[in-house]
Amino acid sequence: MASVARGRAESDDGTKDVVPRVPDAVEERRQRALTALLDVARFQLTALVRSVSDRLTGHASSVSLATVETEVRDAMVALGHEVLADVVRLRGTGYQGPSYVCPCGVRLVFKEVAPLQQRTWCGTLIMERAVYAGRGCQERAHHVPLDTAWGLLGTAPLAATAASTLPDPDGGTLVAVAPGTGPARLAPAFAALVVECGARLPFAEAAWLLERTLGTTAHLAPNTVGAYTKAAGRAREQQEDAHQVRTNPPSFGERRAVIDQPPMVRPAMAPDTLVITMDGAIERTHQGWKEVKLGAVYDLVRHMASEVAGEVANVAGASTYTATYTATLAVAQTFGRQLLAVAQRRGVGWARQVVVLGDGAKWIWKLADRRFSRAVQIVDWFHAREHLWALAQLLYGEGTVAAHAWCETLASVLWTAQTIDDVTLLAEAADEAWSTPRKDLPDGVPRRTQARQREVRKAVASFTSNATRVRYGAFRDQGLPVGSGVIEGGCHRVLHLRLKRPGACWNVDSAEALVRARALLCSDSVAACPHPWDRLAS
């Protein structure tokens, strides 16, 4: 390694710049480290090439490409371990002298040089760190300065890490944190890979895949993978909870401070139509089956069809989106605050139109009325058709030709409905079908009992109560989505694919951490564009 120039160096403009002088001891240590690394690399690579060449010369048929690949990988991992070890030694122990004043203002006294194991991509490293002790300072990072200098996991408390380090708002990257209060045994980059695998695969499969990919140096117990994955999920949970909307209304001063600000220019990434969709998925826990509430927020980007008769028309359902997911096992009220915070980061305050899309569950529309009062509410078309088919079978029997014909006729009415009056035709058709004399009914129609009549009235009421939400003709004319495929697919991709596996049963806390991690991983990377007035939401 060439030494750093000493003294003065002349710049392009003729002036002389002072180049920092590197102490001779440091320069000598660098040279020794470089020489040692070159010797190690030369020895290992020479031994590898000689071993392979000898076998190719003697028994070429026994040497496969897969064997050579594995040997080269192991040699590179071993060489990387030597490089990392020497780089770590170059930085020293973080010794600050017999004593030093920490950022808290407390004087800490040198205690000892303690070793710390760190599992890295290339194997286990032993780091020698100077440890200081003193009363009045509770920050572990101040007592071990080298841990902070290297950015090791566990140098900062979990709450501080969750609030400051994790990506905000979203981005599909799950950041590793220490699973406990002490220093983490996994190095930051290796831990990030571990939590990524643990959130996507069962912990045992993730541990197996890591060892198969990186070699025996990456051998981990499934419990270790689970501990780091759940810790990252809990950190994400803390971050999301910290960014939820307030529960108390803002004061007069807070309102004036926001409203008196000059109007902002509409951001370029502000959404035109923001779609908010939500659903519930049942997952198995040790406390019984629990509903996980999943929300997805995306900006609808419509694709236009080719010109027909000189006009450009919207393609029904043709759209692209970048979805941001959020999930929790909490009650609907808490989930609503969490979902509103995500919508605010996606620019709900800037959106010219907001759509709430759901399957008809009452909690969804209560949440929409409370949190997204100006949104257009739409019942998913496929759920509406399922309810219509159930109503047809109540009227004409299960699987009968008459039920199928009645369902198809009324489905076409709903598909083209423009007003509430068009939806009321369904109720009139159901009453007419129920009042048809028995002699005029086709074969296979069940008896008209009072219990069946109550079911018919209940099914009809589900349409009349949602009359404004099932005007599919009007929604399609506006280019709005009428299908909740995004959230239905999200329930499978975000939740079921990881949590609902054969034999899986979760602790509630572990399930909460994992659904938060999965929601972040499955979200697309989107820049935040909150509206200034969003700070007033409560």
N, C-alpha and C positions, 0 to 999 in steps of 0.2 A: 504494500500500500504506500503510495507516494505521500510524503509528509506535506503538511500544510505550510504554505509559504509564510515566512516571517518578515516582519518589518513593514515598509511602506510599499504600496503598489500604486502605479500611476494609472488613472482612469482615462477614458476617451477624451474628456475635455481638458486634460492637462493637470487637473488637480490630483492631489495624492490622498488616497484613502488609507485609513489605518486598518490593517488586517489583524484580527485577534490572534494573539500568540498562543499556541498550544503548548502546554507544559511538556517538558522533555519526558517526564515519567509517563504521562498519558500516551504520548506518541510511541514510546518504547513498548508500552503495554499493547497498543494496537498492532504494532509490527509483530510482536510475539504471537498474538492471537491469530493474525492472518497467516503466519508461517505454520502454526499448528493446524489450522483448518486446511491449508493446502496439502500438508502432509497426510492428514486423515483422508481427504478426498482422493488424493492420488493412490493411497494404499487401498481404499475400499473399491474404487473403480478398477484398479489394476487386478485385484483379486477376483472381482466379478467377471471381467473380460477373460481372464486366464481360465477360470473355472468353466465358463461356457465354451470357450474355444477348445479346451482339452476334451470335453465331452463330444463336441461336434467332430473332432478329429478321430476320436476312438469309437464312439457309438452315436453317430449322427441321428439314427432313427429313434433314439430314446429322448431326444431333445425336441420338445414342441414349442411353438410360439407362446402358448399359455404359460409354460414353465418359465421361459425367459422373461415374459411380462411380469410374473410374480416376483422373480428374483430381482429384477431392476427396480420394481416398486419398493421392495423391502430395503434394497441398498439406498435408494433415495430417501426413504423414511429415516434410516439410520444416519445418513449424512445430514439430513435436516435436523435431527436431534443434536448432533455435534455443533452445528451452526447456531442453533438456538441457545445451547448451553454456553457457548463462548460469548455470544451477544449479551446474554444475561449477566455473565461474569464481568463483562466490560463496564456495565453500568454500576457495578459495585453493590454495596449493601444499603445504601441510603443513609450512611452515617452522617449526622449533623453536628458532630462534636460531642463533648462530654454532656452538654445540655443545650437546649434551644427553646425558643418561645414559639409555641404553636399558634395557629390563626385565632384561637380562642383567647390568646393573651396569657396563657398559663405556661409556666416554665416546666418543661419535661426533662428528666434526667435519663441518660443512657443506662439501660439495664443489661442487655445481652444481645448476642447475635443468634437469632433463632432460624431454623430451617423451615421451609414451607414447600410441600409437594404441589406441583401443578401438572395436571394431565393435559397435554397438548395434542395437536394433530400427529406429532412425531414421537410421542411417548411421554414419559414422566420426567419432569425437570425438578431439581432440588434448588430452591432459591434461598440464599443466605440473606437475612434482613436484619437490620439494626432495629431493636425494639426499645422504646422509651417508656418511662412510667412517670406518673405524677397525679396529684389530686386536682380535682376541679375541671378536668377535661374528660368528657365521656365519649368523644369521637375516636373510634378505633383507627381511623385513617390518620389521625394526628400522632398516634403512638407508633405507627409503622409507616414512615414516610414513603418507603419504596413501594409498598402496595398501591398507594395512591398514584405514584409516578408511573407505574406500569398499567394503571386502570384495571386492577384485578377485581373480579366480582366479589362483592361483600365489603368493599371499602366504604360504601355509603349505605345508610339504612334503606330498607326496602321501600318505604313510603317516599323518600326523596328520589330514589331511582325511578319509581313508577311515575312520578310527577314531572321529572325533568328529562329523563333519558329516552323513554319510549316515544315512538313516532306519534305525532298528533297532527291531524286527527286519525288518519288511516293510511294504509300503504302496503298491507300484506306482509309486513316484516315483524316477526315476533322476536323481541329482544330478551336475551338471557339475563337472569339475575341470580343472586346467591339463594339457594333454597333454605338457608338458615341465617342466624345472626353472625356467625363467624365467617372466616375467609373460605371462599368456595374452593373446592379441590380441582374443578375443571377450569382451564384457561378460557378467557372470554370468547375467542373465535371458535374453539372446539365446543364450548357450551352452547353457542348459537346454533351450531349444526345439530347438536343433540336435541335441543328443544324443537327445532324444525322437524326432525324425524319423529320425535315423540308425539307431536301434535298431529301428525299425518298418519302414523301407523301405531298399532298396539306396541306397548313398551318392549315386549320381548322381541317382536319382529324388528323394531327399530334398532335394538342392541345388536341383533344378529346381522342386520344390513350394514351397520357401521363397521363391525369387525370384518365382514366380507369385503368391504370397500377399502378400508384403510389398513387392514392387517391386524395382527394380534395386539399391536400397541393400542388399538382403539377398543379393546375388550372392556365392556361395561356391564354391570348387572342391570336387569330390567328395572329394578327398584330405583337405581340411580337415574336412569332416563326419566322415570315417572316423577321423581322428586324435582328435577330441574324443569321439566315441562309444566308441572303444576305451579311451581314458583313463578314461572314466566306468565302463566295464566292469571295468577293472583295479582301480579304486578299490573297487568293489563286491566284487571277488574278495578283496582284502586285508581288507575288513571281515568277510566271511564266514569267512575263514581265522582271523581273530583271535577269532571267536566259536565256533569249533569246540570240542568237548569235549576235555578234557585227555588226554594220552597216558600220563601216569604216575599211579598211584593216589594219592589224597590221604593226607596224613600223619595221625597220630592226633590231633594238635592241631586240624587242619582239620576232622576228623570231629566232634570234641567241640564245636567252636565252632558247628557247624550243628545237630547233634542236640540240644544243650542249649538251643536257642532255644525259647521257648514256641510251642505249635502255632498255626498261622495259621488264620484263618477262610477257608473255601473261597470263592474269588472268584466273583462273579456270572457272569463270562464263562468260567469253567472248563468245559471240554467234558465231556459225558456219554459219548459214544462218539467217539473220535478215530481216524480212518482214515488209514493211512500206505500209500501205494501207490508203486511205482517200476517203471521200465522202462528199456531201453536203446534208443537210436536211432543209426543209422549215418549219419555225415556225411563228406563228402569233404574231405580236406586234401592239402596238398602232400606230406605224409609217408604218404599212403595213406588208406584208409577207416578212420575212428576211431569208436569207440562213445562216444556222449555219454550219460551216466547221468542220468536225470531222476527226481526225486522230487516227490511232491505230498502235502501234509498238509492234512486238512480235518476239521472237526467235523461229524459227521453229525447233521442235524436231521430227524427223521422227521415226516411228515405223517400224520394219522390220517384214516381213511375215516369216512363217516357211520355211524351206529349201525345195526347189523343184528342183529335178534333180541335187542335190549337190550344188546349188547356192542359195543365199539369195537375194530376190527381194524386192523393196519398195512397200508398199501398197499405191495405189494412193489415195491421200487425207487423209490418216490416220496420224494424227499428234496431238500433244498437244501443248498448248501455254499458256504463261502468258502475257496478253495484257496490255499495258499502253496507256491510252486514253488522248487526248488533244482536246479541242474544243474552238471555238471563233466565234463571229459574224464579226470579222474584215475582211479586204480584204485578197486576196490570198497571197500577198507578206508578210504581217505580219504573217499570219498563217504558211507560209513556214518557217520563222525564228523560230517560236514557235515549229513546228514539228521537225525541225532539232535539236533543243536543247533537245527534248525528245529522239530522236534517238541517240544523242551523249551520253546521260546518260545511254542508253541501250547498248552502246558499238558498235556503227556503225563503229568507227575507227578500231576496232579489228575484225570485221566480215570478214570472208573469201568470203562471197557472200551476196549481198544486193539485195532485190527484192522490186520493187514498183508495187503495184497492184491497179488498178482503173477501173472505169466503162467506160472510153473512153472520158471523158470530157477534153476539151483542156487545161483548167487551171491546171489540174492534171499533165499532161505531161510537161507543161511549168515549173511547180514547180519542177518536178522530174529532168528535165534537169539542172535546176539552182542549186538545193540543193543536189541532189544525182546522180551526173553525171556518176558514175561507176555502177549504179544499173541496173539490168535486169528488163525491163518494160513489164508488162503483163496486157492485157485487160481481165477483168473478163469474164469467159466462159459463164455465164448465160446472161450477157448483150449482148455478141456477138451473142448468139443464138437468143435472142429477135430481134436484128437488122436483122439477117438472115431471121427470120420468117416474119418480116415486108417487106423485099425485095421480098420474095416469094409471098406474097399477092399482091404486086404491079405488079408482073409479071403475076400471074394466078388468081387473085381475092381473096376476103376475105373468108377464111374458106373452100376453095375448096379442093378436093382430090388431084388435080394436084399441088397446092401450098404446101400441106403437104408432098407429095412425093418428090418434088424438094428440100424442106427445109431439110428433113431427109437425102437425098443423099449428099447435100453439107455440112451438119453438120458433117457427118462422115469423109469428106475430111478435114475439119478444125480440128477435134478432133485428127487426126493422122498427121497433117501437121508438117513437119520437117524443111522446108526451105521456103524462100519467094516465090519461084516458085510454091510451093504447094498452097500457098494462092492466087496467081494470077489465078489459075484455076477457082476460084469463079467468078472473073470478066469475064473470057472467057465464063463460063456457063451462066452468066446473059446476056451477049451480044447475045449468041446463042439463049437463050429463047426469047429475045425480037425480034430477027430477024426471028423467026419462022412464016411462012405464016399463015394467018388467017384461012384458010381452014383446016390446020393441028392442030389447037388449040382445046382443049376440050371445051365442053359447059360451060358457066359461066365465061369465061375469059373476062374481061372488054375491052373496046375499047382502042387501043394504041394511046393515045393523046400525044401531045407535053408536056403538064403539067405533065402527068404521066411519060413520058420519063425523064424529068428533075429530078423527085423524084427518079427514078431508078438510074440515074447517081450519084446523091448525096449519095444514100445508098451504091452503089458500091465503091465510093470514100472513104467512112468511113472505109472500109476494106482495100483498097489498101494503104491508108495513115498510117494504123496501121499494116501493113504486118509483121513487125518484132515483134509485140506484140501479135500476134494471132497464133504463131507456137506452138500449144498446145501439139502436139506429142513430140516435142523436150523438152518442159518444163516438161512434165510428166516423160520423161525418166530421167531427172535430179532430180526428186523428188520435184519439185517446186510446190507451190500451184497455181491453176488456177481459184479458186473461191473466191469471196470476201465476204464470209459469215460472217467473223469476223466484218467487218465494217458495213455490212448491219444489222446484229444483234445489233451492237453497236448503230446505229442510233435509233433503237427502244428502246433498253435497257437504253442507256445513255440519249437520248434526248426526243423522243416521249412519253415514259412512264411517264415522269414527266411534260413536257412542253405542249405536244399536248393532252390536256384533254378537255372534252366537255365544251365549253364556255370559255376556257382559252385564255387570251390576255395579253401580257406582255409589260411593259416598256422595252426599249432596254437595259438600264443599269441593270435592274433587271434580264433580260434574260441572259445577259453576265455573271453576277455573278453566276447565277444558273447553267449555262452550265459548267463553270469552276469547281464548286463544284461537279456536277454530274460526270464529267470526272475523278476527283480525287477519288470519292467514288467507281466508277466502275472499277478502275484500280487494278491490282493485285500487291501485295507487292513484289518488285523486288529490289535487291541490285544494286546500280549504279556501272558501270565500264567504265568510260570515258577514251578515249585515250588521251595521253598528247598533241598530235598535234591538238586536237579538239579546243584548245584555239586560234588557228590561223584562224579558220573559220570566214568568214565575208559574 
